[in-house]
């Protein structure tokens, strides 16, 4: 289901084609996050028009609300949310730990109270696979345990054994069909444990591999070091997905190391906080200096927001909490990510990834 | 600047063409409300695509934030907000009374504290005209005093004298140019005072006439009675604008009495509360019965929301407070108003307004 079509000469970057039940998608790719079955502040076709072919949605959130049966009755997630591109669902492992209350992890599964109504719920690897199957995702992820980046070696080791067992149970309960299943490699901040996790996961022979638990607060140099150590142990012909990375520099550097897929709520979340991605930095549109700035967010950008509206207007919309302001910043930020990913694909084919990376660093340091 | 092009045979409804500095607009017309220089949850061209040619914006709000000088520096309100259609601004009279704190009305003007930061501000008829001129509205409104509908006869009489004096000062300070000025007729719930206000205002010879202070809580039959009494005293060849009415039945009944223009925040405001206009009633999408309703909001409607999404999905979006939910309901509600106004125009030309009114009442009584 994955074919590498081009390789950059000087880096490990590669370009590829990922076949899904909802069409072939080009890699490297970025998935906007549609937590609640909507990319926040966007119409689905606007997401498509920005060049995105796959979005990520959350099994955890949709399981708790509106419920799998509702999405199923709506014809599955694609039909329910009006998105005819590909969808990857995450398994819920990350959300259980970050949102659930009174979380108790046991070999059988994770018991916790819902962040919505406090109801006691129990998520097992088998249930996660069932949920993702019934949602109709094109790519499902195994249920994993995500530890905070401060986790000690012993805790990480124990967690990896659990994640490995859960991965195996996910694989066993996953029905073959249009949906494929990706495993997830963890291992905290320990290069050797990352390698061990990669080996354990690859042994189970998944269609692709997520790399989780990176970019969670550690210094960038360590992220890249651990990422490189991990990727050495992932088969070259499988898609590699770096979970939760959505800043421009982070995407570009990881592509150069051989990553194919990304997701992150960052571009859409900071938009709703009033921030625009410019260069590899950010502008805070709440800043009073934008009140009378008649220029666009980004003179280099040709997105709908930059073509039609001034910083002054967007500042006003952000200060008055107008929905159009959040929409315009979301359009802009997603455009920036889409443009970068597209440039990376072109650069891979022309052998220019290193040069592109240098150019990105040059414009770093915006506000 | 206004020409009646067709009259319905059995009612007083008329169809016309209103010339503005931003193009000719057809009447009867409805103006979506762009309080903060944006029709909430909409892109400007989406408003245009729904068939609207004019929006209403608020001098009071834009004066306090972002400030007239900011809008002026942005090339005026049209350029600032990216709207190339016509704009009518209200004078601020209504907002002073409804939003201002410690409001003191004196012959010279209205002193109050800003609802934003408590700053003491003073709005005079001359200042309101200056603000609306600098914003660059196509149609400005005179500064008036709006009383609650419980106001006693004596209070209404005194208020009408003040509003008449303010109207005269507005007219005197209004510079002729591309912008035209409408007077506002008040008079509370008293038919004879409405007539008196109409006479006083018409004597000042405005380009058009707003009818304010109706549909503020009184029974519908009284609204129509007072409206009819007022309209008898407004010249037939001038545009008549019923301020603040945006429900479908209210628009249709007022058109039949000879009203040409409407504005109301109702369609967009109830959308953000989760309500869809259907028939001449409303559906509350928060209602649990929509959780599994796979049908559209309105089987009769061909809007973007009804063509692409189910009630079940919109219920989910409303429950999760997703921006797309507010956007879809706004699109739907504005579509319904646009469709009605368009049907009314056609019905006027074909002499079918009475029949259209009967049809509307038949589908009344939705939730």
Interface residues (C-beta under 8 A of the other chain):
Chain A: X36 X37 X38 X40 X41 X42 X43 X65 X66 X70 X73 X74 X80 X81 X82 X291 X292 X294 X308 X309 X310 X312 X313 X315 X316 X317 X319 X320 X322 X323 X324 X326 X327
Chain B: X36 X37 X38 X40 X41 X42 X43 X65 X66 X70 X73 X74 X80 X81 X82 X291 X292 X294 X308 X309 X310 X312 X313 X315 X316 X317 X319 X320 X322 X323 X324 X326 X327
